[in-house]
């Protein structure tokens, strides 16, 4: 066993002032809810929303969609104009008047690029500007020709043929469902449910009761089991993506839809299986089911995502009320184990976030335990921050 030394990326706080969002206070208000404290801290780190995740230029990207969707939910709760301005600053840089999207390339057929489209519904409703609806139309068009497995599952990306990853369900399904409910043919919802049906049919590990990170329908990838096509391990962030996909779609689709009850039941079964691996701190390990393995660590993004999904599931009455205790425990673990506060300005940081993990590609990612433990860990990675905000919001923290 190779002993792993975590590669922690330390990010200096950015202390810039943006004319878009207004001057930041020199010391943040530490009496506000955690959801607002994290947004305010992000606005110190990244005065312009396009800078989220330390980007050096504005680009259409799933992490901006993830975080700004969270900001939009808090805006609806607080009506803080600075939050709306922050969101608009990003989308107005990239969404053109004709609905085209700068830096977006439909021909790459990357399911991740659908994710920022979720905020377009909010912006169209909030501002009435038709360019946001046109941009949503463009992203919906991608799904018409997006490559699929033989059974109809969207490939994760064109360059990852025949592969479905849990990540992709969050990236595509909630947008697809909301577009249909708002503007489309309700019969198309069957295609949304099909994506979950394929995950449920093909990705589960009978021993753990949880889905693996990825599935190669062709079984051609080196990371794929030659019999099942499955990747070798459970990754907690992938489980988090899937949990969020399930609860967000269940919020959007009509409860009376013939398949809604099926997905609701699968959601509760899935959550029950994840709870078997919740650490006594309330958090989850990077490789979910191997807490005892040397080098494994408690990871913030997967914990935030699962905590949010449970909290929202209870709020929507998709889960029994007593499940809130598990979400409360998860959030307490985040605060106790993973949040730090800069005493000079009250800027908060979310620590212990895996920067990235995937399967295949170049250099090749083999999906092994050692691979998941080799990726950098950093503070305030967007894939942890957005779900943390949502978890705090749904728990009223």
N, C-alpha and C positions, 0 to 999 in steps of 0.2 A: 504494500500500500504506500503510495507516495503521499508524504505529509504535505499539506497545502498551507502556504502562507497567503492569507487574504491580501489581494491587491486593493488597497483602499485609495480611491481617488479623492483627494482633498480639493474642494472648490472654494476659492476665496469669494467672499460676499462682494457683489457688484454694487457700488454706491454711486449710481448715476441718477440724474433727475430727468424725467421725460416730460415734455410739454403736453403729451397726449393724456397721460393719466394724472398730471399734477404733481407738485412737489410732495415727496414722502415726508412724514414726520421723522425727526431725528431719532426718536424712540417710539417704538410701536406700542399700542395699547394692549397690555397683557391681561386685561379683564374681558376682552372680547371672546366669543366662542372660538374653539380651535379651528373651525372651518375658515373663519375670517382671518384669524391670525396667520394661517398658512397662506392664504391668498395675499395678504399684505406682505408677508415675507417673500413670496415669489415676486411681487412687484418691486421689491428692493433688489433682489438678485437679478431680475430680468425686467428692467423698466419698460421695455417694449415686448409685447407678447411673442413676437417672432423670435426673440432671443431664448425662449424657453428651451431647456436642455442644452444651453450653451451653443446654440446654432450661431453661425457667423454670417448667415444671410437668410432671408425669408424663403421658406419652402413649405409647400403643402405636405403635411406630415401627420401621421396618426397620433403622435404624442401631444401635439398642439391641440388636436381635436379632443383628446382625452381630458387634458387639463382645462381647456376652455369650456367644455361641456360642464365640468364641475363648477367652474366660475359662474356659468349661466344659471345653474340651479341655485347657487347662493344669491345671485343677483335677484332672481325671482322671489326669494325669501326676504331680502333686505332692501331692494330697490336702490342700492348704492350705485349712483351714476358712474362712478369711477370704474366699477367692475364692468359695466356695459361698454364704456369707452375702451377699456383694455381689450375686450373681445373684438370690438369693431376695428381696433388698430391692426389686428392680425388679418381678419377676413377682408377688410377693405384694401389691404396691400396686394391680395392675391386673387380676389374675385372681381373680375372685370364687369363692365356694364352689360355686356352681351351674355354673361353667364359663363364664359370661359374662365379657366383657373390657371393662373401662372404657375409654372413648374410641374403641373400635373400632366402625365402622359398616359392616356387611356390604353395605349398599345402595350404597355408593360403588364397589364392585367394583374395588378398587385392589389389584393383584397384589403391590405392595410390602408390604401388611399381612399377607401370608402368612408373610413371612420370620421375624418373631420367634417363629413357631410351632415352628421347628426346636429351640429350647431346651426346649420343653415335653416332648419325648420324654425328654430327659436328666433333667428335674426329676421326671417321673413315675416313672422308673426309680430315681432317687436317693432320693426321699422316700416314694413309694407313695401320694401324695395324689391322689385321683381327680379333683380339680378341674383338674389339668393335662391329663389325658386328655380331659375334657369340653371344655376350651378347644380342644384339637387337633381334636376332632370338629366344633366350630363353624367353625373355619377350613377344615377339609376340606369342609364344607357349602357354603362360598362357591364352591368350584370346580365344584360341580354346576350352578350357574346363572350362573357368570361368563360374560360375553359373549365370543363367539369370532368369528374370521374365518370365511368360508365353508368353508375347509379344516379348521377346527378349532383354530386357534391362539388362545390366550388374549389378549384385548386387554390392553394394558399397564394401562389404567385405563378406566373407563366414560366419562370425559370425554376420552379419547383414542381415539375409535372406529376400529376396523379396523387398529390399529397394534400391531406387535410390536417391542419394543426388546430388545436383547441383555440389558439389565439385568433384564428380567422373567424370563428363564430362571433366573437365580440366585434370584430372589425366590420363585418358585413351584415349580420342578421338583424340587429336593431334598426339600422338605417333602412334596410330593405322593408322590414315590417312597417315602419312608420311612414315611409313613402306610400306604400300600398294603402294603408288605412286613411291617409290624408288625400291621396290623389289617384289611386290606382283601382284595379279590379280586385275585390276582396277574395276572389278565387285563387289569386296568386299567393295568398298566405300559405297555401299547401306547400309551396316551394320553400318558404321560410322554415316551416316545420320539418320538411325533408332534410334540411341541413342538420338539424338536431337528431333526427331519426338515424341518419348515417353515423353520427358520432356515437350514439347509444348502441348501435348494432356492431360497430367495428373497433372501437377504441378502448373498451373496458378490460381491465385486469381482474379476473375472477377472485384472485387472492385478496386484493385490497378493496375491491368494489369501486375503484376510481378509474377514470380514463387516463391513458398515457398521453404524453405531450403530442405525439404525431403518429400518423398512419400513412403508409405508402401503399396505395391500392395495387400498384404494379409489383410491389415487393422487390424493386430493383435497387433501392438505396442500400449502401453499406450499413447505415444505422437501423435498417428495418429488419425485423425478424423474418426469416425466410418462409415461415409458415403463416404468421398472422399479419405481417407487414407493419407491426407496431414498433415504435421506438422503445428503448430499454427501461426508461424511468418515468416517474411522476415528478414534474416540476411544479412547485406551488404557484408560481405566477401563471403558468398555463391553466392550472385549475381555477385560479382567480379570474382569468379572462373568461373561462367557460361559465363560471358562476354568475358573473356580471351579465354575460350574454343571455343566460336563461331568465334572470329576474327582470332585465330591461325589456326583453321581448314579451314576457308575461304582463308587464305593465301596459304595453302598447296594444297587443292583440285583444279582440273582444273576448271576455270570459266565456261567452256562449259559443265560441268557435268549437267545432267538434274535437279539435286536437288540443285545446287549451288545457283541459283537465289532465290529459296524458303528460304534457310538458310540466305541469305543476307537480304531478306525482314524481316525475323524474328529478325535478329540482329538489324536492324534499329528500329523496333517496340519496342524491348526490351530496347534499349538505350533511346528511347523517354520516356518510362515509368520510367526509373531510373532518368531521368533528372527532372521529376516532384518532386522528393524528394531531389534534390541537395540543400544543405543549402546555405544561402547567403554568407557564407565564402568560398564556393566552394567544401566543403567536404560533406560526408554522415554520418548519424548516425549509430550506432551499430545495433539497430533495426530500419530498414530503414524508415518505414512509421509512426513511433510514436515519432516524435521529441519532442512533448509536454509532454511526460510521464516523471515523475520524475526519475532521475537517468540515463536516456539515455544519451549517450555521442557521440561526433564526433570521428570517428574511422579511423585509418590511413591505415590499409591493404585494407579494402573495397574501400576506396577512391583511393588508389594507383592503384588497379586493374581496377576499372571502368575508371579512368583517362587514364591509359595505353590503354585499349581497345578502347576508343574513339579516342585517338591520332593515334593509329595504323589503326583504321578503316578509318580515314581521309587520312592517308598516302597511304593506299592501294586503295583509291577511292571507298571504300565500303559505306562511309558516305559522304554527301555533305560537302564542304569545311568549311561552317560556323559552323559546329559542333566542329571545332578546338577551337572555343571560349570557349566551355564548358570544354574541356580538359585543356586549359590554366587556366581557373578559378579553376579547381580542383587542378592543380599543384601549383598555387599560394596559395591556401588554405593549401596545405601540407607544403609549405615553411613557411607560416605565422603562422600556428597553431601548427605544429607538428614536425618541424625540430629545433634542437638546436645544437649549435656549442660550443665545448670546447675551450675557448680562449687560453689555454696554448699550444695546439698542433693542433688545427683546425680539430680534429676528430668530425665528425657530427653524430648525433643520430636521429632516427625516433621514436618519442614518440607516446603514445596513441594507441598501437596495442593490440588488444585482443589476448591473448596467445593461446587460443584454444576454440573451441565450437563444439559440436556434438549432436547426438541424441541416446538415449538408452544407452547401455553399463552398466558398474559397476564402480562407483556408477551411478545410473540411471539419465540420462539427459532428462527432460520431455519436452523440447522445449518451455517452458513458457517464457514470458517477463522477469520475475525475474531470470530465469536460465541464459539467455543471458547476463544479467547485473551482474551475480555473478562470472563469470569467470575472472581470473586475467588479468590485463592490464600491459604491460611491454614495455620497449624501445627496439628497434632493433630486435624484433622478425622477423625471416626469412621470414615469410609469408607477411610481409609488405615491407621488404627491397628489395627483388627481384623485385616485381612489381614497386616499386619506381624507381629503376634503369631503368627499361624498359620504364616507363612513361617519365623519363627525357630524355632518348635516343631518343624516337620517337618525342619528342617536341624540340629536339635540345638544351636542357637545361644543 
